[in-house]
Structures are given as C-alpha cells and as structure tokens.
C-alpha cells in the first residue's frame, strides 16, 4: 500500500515520465513497472498519449489516495500505548 501511495502521490501533481516517477517514489525500474501496471489495471493511473511514457493519476486514483490518507489517520488516532 505504501508503494501505491508513493506512486499515486507523485502522479497526483501532474504527469510524470516513468524515469522521474521511479526516482521520486524511490523504486527500481522493474518494481515501478510492475506496480504502475497494477495501478493501470485498477483504473487508478493512466498512461498519456504523449511522446514517451507519461503517467498520471486518474480521478479514481486521487480518490483512492484521499481515502488511504483518511484510513492512515484513523488507524494512527486509534493507537493506544500499553505500558507494563
């Protein structure tokens, strides 16, 4: 999920080439290719019809990212510390 978040967060700001996305999301090329393909299959990312490999988060991808952040916030706010 954190890898998906990293990819979607970077693509939410606008289209990026795969190389730039890979660098910003701190992924190796093979891992980026695999996860971008998964995100495309889920309809969260789309490849733009430009010269080169540009990708961007879809509306569904941005919605997913917002819901992910809400879930993380909820989980973190419900954490309790148990001290023995």
Steps between C-alpha positions, in 0.01 A plus 500: 500500500785737577645446153161574342477812717843616389417455133156660523622792711765582241261462207229711664710810442501452124633267234845351544722283287569157639865584572409810703225314684735213579751744647245700701326190638838343581432181303710295264384485139366143511301561818361828362393329176322225694313736732414754229351212299292395800380856558409535131306173520308633801421824317698712747769609253492559126771529238476818299514497121811717483844436370675291763352322797298756696268384775243685712263411782135475394214650698447156649869490593480836676186385685681181602791708633268722707327195647837340573609812691174497698553135589858564613379796707227287659738215582758736647243683713373172645840369604538453871822461683508222753756543771573207729 
